[in-house]
Amino acid sequence: MKIKMTTTLCPICKATIEGSIVEEDGRIWLERECPEHGQFRDLYWSDAGLYHKFDKFETLGRGVENPNVIAKPGTCPENCGLCNYHNSGTLLANIDLTNRCNLACDFCFANAQACGFVYEPSYDEIIGMLKLLREQKPVPAPAVQFSGGEPTMRDDLMEIIRKAKELGFPQVQIATNGIKLGKDIAYVEELKNAGLSTVYLHFDGVTKETNFKLKMDEKAVANCEKVGLGLVLVPTIIKGRNDHEAGAIIQFAADHIRTVRGVNFQPIAFTGAASEEDVQRERITIPELLDDIEQQTGGVIRKNDFYPVPCVVPFSDLVEAYTGRPQIRFTPHQHCGAATYVFITDDGLVPINRMIDVESFFKSVETMVEKLKKGGSLNKYRSLIEGIRETHEAVKKSETGSTTMFWKLIGKTLVMQNFDALRDFHWNALFIGTMHFMDRYNYDLSRVQRCCIHYATPDGKLIPFCTYNSGPVYREAVWSNHRRA
């Protein structure tokens, strides 16, 4: 059964072609035909039921008021910028500080050591990219992640972090393999003092068979805990290699909850010279990963505990209606990722769904937004109180004490705009998410046009993640055009 049409790519020549998203045997497939290379059929989403559940949260974003490129109709994805056809603002910006690395992982989409040259923007170029992001309208980019290569190989990393904080980024991150953090606790302390918010640690498993640098990762986690620096584990999940340890990775995070804020699983994207056999053997979709998590946690964390990222858009609507100011909006494509929160208690892991009727809660927030939009200043206040009361009725009783912490998050963060509440919330709450970046085999232009994770480049452009690293692969051109002598 054909669900809808989309624009996709030929996986061989990468030409832009028309494709169909099709449901068959409980799975979702991407079908297309290239005039030169023939027909192709690739798995898009392995659970049709979950696909349709996530589809209910489809939200088209508003884009940005000051696009970097004014594109002509039909030129996507050949004229990325961000352009005037892009439907989301920047939630997380990536800046590659270097393509140098002290590791050579075979699945790395950056493929740093294979370039044969050094890409390393100057300090002034990096500041220009940061300013570009903070000038985005109607809402400046709230978070930046310094990546690579390995960003800790830059001698001026601390200065770059301090400048990012000075320019107003609430959240400053680094994506790292953790080698330097595991070796030098003084370096970790320096990162924190410079203003670093979060370490995104590449962490592929809890055994030496799945994670050759496990000992160093454990040292990096311990050092971050000692200095009080928050950390997110980022496993690249490959079927047959480490997918059997998804539950154990979550348990590792729970065991180190004093410093680990979350686990962000990334199913492998085949951005290099992968064969069709590699894709068939190693591809894992978001529903398959969620099945693994449910099975490996003994049903404590279930597939149905996860929701797509756009589910939180009502919270942005609430704050916009209450404050009268534009807010960041989480409007990526509903099939790009999934997430939930799990509370760490004396009795074990408790998903947020066990304490809150999530869908009733979303509806209560939407009702509150409508009331705020209709009322005057006094009515706004009364509507807010009524909305909070209605939302409280959707909250299930809990003996864990985590419900109180959840309301602290909602009240202080969303209404009072006090982001310090997140720190307390994370003290016993673990974010579990997954983001499946695309490759030339499952490329869907509608996902690209709603991407919220953008790479800033030295020539003043912002490129969506999946066009930067797959499809047209802007990264190769950017790195080559700005290579160092």
C-alpha angles and dihedrals in degrees: 000000000000112000101182146325125255141168117258142153139264102246091220108044095016091227115160109253140163118266141183129227105216135186117217133157093352093307136099119233136189112223127184142149127222114206089224105034104030134227128347133187122187135172111260103172124359098210118054093190093056090043091059093043090055091045089067089069096055109142125177110216128220099239121214131308094221107044117187093223131036103212132194120240114277097019097108125148094015097070107044118172105127088286133200091261095059112110104203138055124229114283096166124017122201122207118187105218094185142343092224115111138175092217135053108210112184094222098046109131090204089062087196102175095047095065097080091217140064122256110192120146117217122253090254091051090052091051089051090054092049092051091049089056095048090050092059114123143255087009125015116235105273100202138037128190120199109214142154140116093331112327094201088070089075114094092208097052094115092052090049092051092049091050092050090054090046090054090056108260106155091199124042119177141174125210106215144163087227098232095126093039091054094049101045124038090181088062090053090051089051091052091053094046090050088060104262110163104191141007115219101206121198100230118165104175151335099253133064089244092063100028118038091185097047095126091052091046090053090052091049091051091048092050092049090050092051093054096036098246116152119236138193122202113226114194121185101218118214121179111246093014109065109341089105089067099056092107093045091052089054090050090050088054091049091050089055098040092137089075108008109086098179153331118249108191116203115196108215118273115205099227098144133057095309120159125224087253090057090051094049093047101041106028115117122179128209094258091050090051091049089050089053091050092050093048096043094048092049092246094304089119110035134196090243091058089075127087133184120261096252090064088089095058091101088065090057089048089051095053093043091052093046098044101029090227129114113257135197110276124211098218108147118137111291092238097051096085151347134216147174140171125243123195119219109223138165087261095052135259119351117187115218089243089070090062103035134042090230099195093046087049091054090049091050091053091049089052090050091052092053091051093049091051092053100043135078123234095287092041088051090059093047092046091051092053092046091047092051090049091050091047092050088058088060092056116098120223113263133186093199097081089230093112089069090052090050092054089049087057094047096044101041101032102038102031105025095032090228104150092183085080089071090064091056092042091054092051090088102007125089122203113217115190144151132204119190109203116204133246134188092280098059101023114153118181093205088064092049092052091055098042114137098187110082136179117224114217133201092248093063101262135125115217124194112245097246095050091045092056106023141022104025088008100215090184092075092053094043093050093044094047092050101037119145122246 
